[in-house]
Amino acid sequence: MSDADKLIKLIHRTFNIYGLSITRKLSTIISKHLLNNPKTNAEEWLTKIVEQILTQNLNTPHITLDHIKIALQETVKPESHLQNTETVFNVINAFKVPKIVYDLNKKKYVMREKCQELFPDAKFKSQVFKDRLDLLWYRTLKHAIFAPSKFGKVDEKKLELVPIEYLLSESKTNNVCVMGLLAQLTEGMYYLEDYGGAVKVNLKNAVYSSSLIMEGSIVLAKGRYIDGVLEVENIDFPPTEDPDLGRLNFAEANTFGGPHPTSLRLSEKLKTYIDSNSGNYLIFISEFWVDSEIALNKFKTLLSGFSDYPPVACVLFGHFLSSPIDKESPKQLEEGFKKLASIVAEFSLIREHTNFVFVPGPFDLGAPKILPRPSIPKCIMENFMKVVPGTHLATNPCRIQYCTREIVAFRDNMISKLCRNTLKYPNKPDEENEEVGEKVYEAFAKSIIRQSHLAPLLFSVSPVYWKHDQALQLYPIPDLVVVADDFQAYTTEYSGCKVINPGPFVKGNFSFTLYVPGEENKVEESNLPEDDS
């Protein structure tokens, strides 16, 4: 019996199991697809075909050619049958990120309409921190430690989270737990603030359960309330939440941003696409100087290595000049990107199939040092955009959606800012045992994930447009957060979210990071040899 006959017999048997009837002619069409893809697991693939056909609301068990065509289109090449807004790859502008707030009347998280206003009334300044506190307060109340005990049961391990104003009215003064914004209302004196007021805190004997706790953080403080002062025994960040549980708050709503009305994480077509293209990858490069011949030559070497199998995207972070901005900078940038375009043009597959995403740094040309930062001006990128069709001028930060994966890309020296402002620096790992202590980038990852924010600092340290603070929100938790920093390259993970830094390209031994977003969800740190310039 030939291979084709064996496959036809398998096809008939599979369809019969599901109560479907298929002719030999239609079985031959399906078998040709299997013969053309010898690496495919025939039984699993046929099961997917049958399951797709069953979703087509059949009137009879007899399968027609139209049923087969739709099933093959959905299963073999689902991207060709996507809806208009159901994209495989999408870069989302920071100013179009939906705002998530907790609605006290509805007792649930909701999404508010996006605002384009940059300079609103002063009242919105305090609203930013109220919204941050709201998000973390109601997220914490759902945590097992703070959830109410079952009727008739007493659990001594559980904690009761109380508003600050309760401290003034209740007799309970021991073992109190409050949440608020940590701030210095008077020089050298720390207070915790929430909606109802502020309480002075004494941190002299406090145990820091989390490192990188800063002024401007939302913290949990546990201790004794004595003579108008909260004597803090333990201070920590609010507990995190499982990413999948966080998304349940919004059902099918698209909280990440983009044109599609529902969350693309739920798209079966995109899940099939990412599974069938599991080897696809994205490249992240930080501090890419287009005025540096060394950087351009190294980038050419990098592209030549990937020319036969081009990446889905190459995300390049600023600063894009090696020297401070001056009157010559626009010309230098224009010439540098023109040279970069000529390098990309040498690799036809990359030029045609790879998306190039440019995320500006805080000192790049074109906007003040306020987050979120607008994209590089189009007039400077005009030559590059003509040569490379897949060019995306992104904001800083921006969001990248690849199939069902959610990626946040951010360029700022945020580790330095958090370390300079922290009340307690993380313990250094022991030289003989790296498990002792905490590495600074691990502490950083924990800080931004548990604060659900890329820059949990005061505006004096990290200015933010008041009505666009949601662009820096990390709730629900994404799959990957790329924080391009002057710090060394690293990869870590916290609460199911990978946090990475590609490291500065030229100053960091030409380091870059590969991200494989398929089922493995894998990150690979790489660099180019110095002698290949």
N, C-alpha and C positions, 0 to 999 in steps of 0.2 A: 504494500500500500504506500502511495506517494505521500510526501509531507502535506501537499494540498488536500488530499483526501482525508488524512488524519485530522487536519484542522477543521474541515467541513463537518466531519463526524462530531468533533468537540463542540462546534458551534451549535449544531442541532441539539445535542444533549443539554447544553447550557440553557438554550431557549426553552426546551421542553420542561426543564426543572421549574421554570418560572411560569409555566402554562402558556407559553407563546409558540406560535407556529410560523416557521420561516421557510421559504422556498430555497431550492439548491442554487438558483441564480443569485439570490441575495446573499446566501452563505458564501458564494465564491467572491463576491465584492468585499466582504469582511475579511475573508482569508487572505486576499491580496495585501491588505493593510498589514496583517500580521507577518506575512512573508517578507514584506519590505522593511520590517522592523524586527529582526531576529532576536534582539536583546530583550524584547518585551515579554513579560510573563503573560502567556496567552490566557490562562484561566482568570487571573485578576483583571486583565484588560477587558475580557468578554463580560465579566460580571458588571464592570462599570458601564459598558455599552447597554446591557440589558436594564440596569437600574435607571439609566437615563431615558430609555424608551418607555419605561413604566411611568415616568413623570409626565408623559405627553398625553395623558387622559385618553387612552385607547378605547374605541367603541367596540372593537372585536379583538380576538387574540391573534388575528392574521396580520403579520408585519408587512408594511409596504416600503417601497424605495425611499419615500419621503421621510419615514420614521428613521431609516438607516442613515440618511444624509444628515439629519439634525443631530442624531446621536454621535456620528463621527465628527461633525463640526464642533460639538460641545466638548467631546472627550479628547480628540486628537489635537485640535487647534482652537481651544476655547477663546483665545484672544481675538480671533476673527469674528466672534459672535458676541462681543461685549457691548453693553449699552454705551451711548455716547459719552457719558460721564464716568464710566467704569474703566479707569485707566490702569495700565500695567505700571507706568512710571509717572510720577507727578511731583512737582516742586510747589510747595504752598507758601505764599507770601505771609510774613509775620502779621501784617495788618489785616489779614483775612482769616485769622485763627478765631474760632468761636470762643465766646466767653462763657465759662462754667461758673455758676454761683449756686448757693444753697437757698432755695425759696422756703422761708419759714412757714408761709401759709399752706403750701402744698406738701411741706415736709419731705422734700426730695431735691436732688440736684437738677438744675435746669440749664438750658443754654439760652443766652441772651443774644440779641442782634448785634452784629459787628458795627463798630463806630469808626469813622474816618477822621474825626477831629483830633488834632495833635495838641492843642493848647486850650483845654477846657477851664472852667471856673476852679478856683482854689479849693472848693469843697471836695473835689474829687481826689485830692492828694491823700486825705485821711481814709477815703473810701477804699483805696488800694490795699491798705493793711487790714481793714475790716474784712474785705473779701478774702484775703489770704487766711485770716484767722477763722472765718466762717468755714472755709473749705476743710481746714485741718480739725476744727472743733467737732464738726458733725461726722467726719471720717473717724475720729478717735472714739466717739461715743458708740460706734458700731463694733469696736474692737472687743474681743472676748474679755479682756481684763476690766473694761469699763461698762460692759453690758450689764443690765440689772440681773440679779439672781432670780432663779425660778421661785414661784410663790411657796413660802414655807421653808425655804432653804437659806442657809447662811454660809457664804463662802468668804473666808478671811483673806484669800488671795486677791479678791476683787477690790478695785479702787473706785471711789466716787469722785467724779470730776465736778468741781463746784465753781460757779462764777466768782470773781474777786469781790463783788459787793456782798456776797454771803458771809465773808470773813468778818464784816463789820456788824452783822446782825445776829449771827448764830453763836451759841456758847461753845461749840466744838472748836478747839484750838490745836489739838494734837493730830498728827497724821492727816493733814489736809493736803489735797492735790488740786492745783490750779493750773490753768493754761493761759498764756498771754504773750504779748509782744515784749521782748526784753529791750529796754531803752534806758538811757541816762536822762532823766527829766531835770536833774540838777547835776552839776559837775562832780564826777566821781561817785555818784550815788545811783545804783541801779534800781529800776522799778519794773514790775510786770503790769501791763495794761491790757484790758479787754473792753467790751462795750460799756460796762457799768462803772468803770473807774480804774484806779491804779493803786498798787500796794508796793511799799518799799521792801526790797529783799536784801538779805545779808548772805553773800555767797562765800564767806571766808572759810566755812567748814563744809561746803557742799562737795559731794562726790559727783563727778562729771561722767555720766554713763555714756554720753556721746562726746566725741571731740569735735572741734571746729564750731562750737557754739559761739555765736557772735551777737553783738548788738544789732537789732533788726530781725533776729530769728524769732520764730514762734516756738516757745518751749513749754515743757511740762515741769513744774516745780513741786516737790513734795517736802513737807517739813512741818514746823510748829509756828503758829501765829501768836506772837508775844508782844504786847505793848505797841501795836501798830506796825510791827515789822515781821515779815515772813522769814523765819530762820530756816534757810533751805538746807535740807539734808541730802537731797538727790535732785539733780537737774538733768533733763534728757530732752531729745526731740520727740514729738508725737510719733506713735508707732505707725509703721507703713501698712499698706493694704495689699492683698493679693491682686495683681493686675486684672485677672479675669473677674473677680468679685467687684472691682471698681467699675468695670464696663457694664456689669449687670444693672447698675443704677440708670443707665441710659438706653437699655434695650437695643434697638437697631440704629439709634441716632448716630450721626457722624460727628463725633467729638474732636476728631483729629484735624479736620479741615479739608478743603478741596471741594470740587463741584458736585460730587455724588451725594444724593440726599441721605443715604444710609451708610453705615460703616462698611468699608471694603474688607475688613477683617472677616466678614461673614460671607463674602462672595465665593461660592463653590467653583466658579469658573477660574477665578484668580488662584484659588488653592490648587486646582488641577494644573494650571499653567506653571506655578512656582515648583510644583513637584516634578513636572516633566522637564523643567529647565533648572534642575537642582545645582548645576555647576556654575550658573550665572553669578557674577560678583560685581562689587562696587569698589572703587579706589578712593581713598581720602589722603590728601596732601595738604599740609599746613605751612603757612608763611612761604608761599611760592613767589619768589622774586622774578618778575618778568624782565627786569633790567639787568639781570645777572646771566652772563654767558654760561657760567658753570651750571646754574640751575636749569637753563634751557637745554644744554647738552645732556645733562643727566635725565631730564624729562624725555628727551628723544630716545635715550637708551632704554628707559622704562617702557615707552610705547612700543619700541621694536620687540621687546620681550612678550608683549601681549597682542601683537599685530594679527596673529592668526586666529585668536579667539578674543575679540574685543570685549571690554567691560561694559556692563549696562550703563554705568555712569562713572565719571571722574570728577570728584568734588574737590575743588581747589579753594583754599582759604587764604585770605590776606594775612599780613600786609603784602601788597603786590610790588612794593618798591623796597630796595635795600637801604634807602636813605630817607630822612625826614621829608615831609611835604614842603615844597617851595614853589616858586612860580614856574619852574621847569618841569614840574611833576606831570601835568597833563600830557605834555609832549612825550615824556619818557614812558608813561603808561601806554599811550597810543602806539608808539613804536614797538614796545615790548610785546603787546598783545598781537600786533601784526606779525612779529617773528614767531610767536607761539602758534598763530594760525598756519603759517607756512610749514611748521614742523608737523602739525596734525594732518595737514593736507598730503603729506608724504605717505600716510598710512590710510589707504582708501576705506578699508573695512571699519576702522575706528572712526574716521570722519563721518561715515554714513550711519553707523549704528550706535555710537556712544554718545550719551548725554554729558555735556560739560556744564557743571554747576559752579558758579563763582560766588563765594560768600565773602563779603568785605570784612576787613579787620577794623578795630576801633580808630586807627590812625590813617585809614585810607581816605582818599580824596572824595569829597562830595557831600558830607553830612556831619553834624555835630556829634560829640561822643555821648549820645543818649540812645538807650535801647528802647524798642528795636530800631536797628539802623537800616535806612533804605539801601537799595542795591547800588552798584557802580553805575554811573551815568552812561546811558546808551551811546552817547556821542563818542565816548572813549572806546567802546567795544564794537563800534560799527564794522570795522574791518574783519574782526574775528567772527562776528555774526553772519557776515556774508559768505565766509568760507565754510563754517561749521553750522549746519542746520539745527543741530540739537543743543543750542546754547541757552542756558537759563541764568539770568541775572537775578540772584537770590538776595533776600534781605538777611540781616543778621540779628537774631537767629532766623532759621527757616525750618520748614518741615518737609521731609521727603517720604513719599509713599511709594514703595515698590511692592506690587501685588498686595499681599495681606500684611506686609511688614510696615511698621511705623518707626521712622527715624527722625530724630531732632539733631540739627547741625548748628553749632554755636562757636563763634570765634571771639575769645576774650581770655585774658590772663587771670582767670577766675580763682585758680588755686592760690596764687599770690595774694589776691585780695582777701580771700577767706582766712588765710594764715596770718596776714597782718592784723586782722581785726578779731581773731578768735580770743576767747578768754582763757582757753587751755589748748596748748599745742599737743598733737597726738604723741603717745609714747613711741619712741623709736624701737624698731625690731632689734632683738639681740643678734649679734653677728653670727653666733653659732646656731641659733634657732630663730628663723624668720617668723615663726608663728607667734612669738612673744611680741607684744606691742601691736601697733597698727601703722601701716604705711600711709603716708599723707594722701596719696590718691585714693586709697580705700576709704579714708575718713571723708574725703571730698565727695566721693560717690554717694556714701551714706547720707551726707548732709543734704545734697540737692534732691535725692529721691525722697527722703523723709520730710523735707520741707515742701516737696512738690513744686520746686521753683529753681530755675537756673542761677538766679542771683539773689539769694535770701539775705540782702543787706539793706542798710539805710540808703536813701537817695543821695546823700552826700558822698557815699563811696561808689555807688553804681546807679547813676541817674536813669530813670525810666519814664517814658511817656505814660502819664497817669491812666489814660483810657485804653492803653494797649499792653498793660501788664500781663494779660492772659497769654501773650505771645511767648512769655518765659515760663508759663505753667507746665508742670509735668504731671498732669492728672487728666485721665487715667495714665498709668505708667506706660511709656512706649517700649518698643523692643530694643532700641539702640539709641544712646545719647552720645554724640561726638562733640566733645569740648576741646577744640583746637587751642592749645596753650603753648607758651614758651617752655613749659615744664617738659621733662623727658617723656618719651613715648611710653604709654602704659595701656593695659587692658585689665579691667576688673568687672565685677558683676555684683549687683545688689538687688534683692527682691525681684529676680527674674529679668532685670534690665541690664544689658551690657553698657558700660561706660568706658569710652576709649579716648585716647589722645594720640594722633599720628606723630606728634613731635615736630619741631621746626625742620623743614626740608634741608636747607643748606647747613644750618648750625647743628643739626642733629644727625650728622653722618648720612644724609640723604634718605631719611626714614619716611616710610609711608605705611598705610594700613589697608589690607584687603578685608572686605566683609562679604561673606557668602551667606545670603539671606534665606537659603533653602531650608530643608527640614533640619539640618544640623545647626543652623543659625551660628555660624563659625566666624571668628575673627583671627586674622593672621598678621602679626607685626613683621614688617620687611624693611630692608634698606638696600641701597645700591653700593657695590664696592667702590672705594675711593679711586682706584686706579683705572676706572672705566670712563673717565671724563673725555 
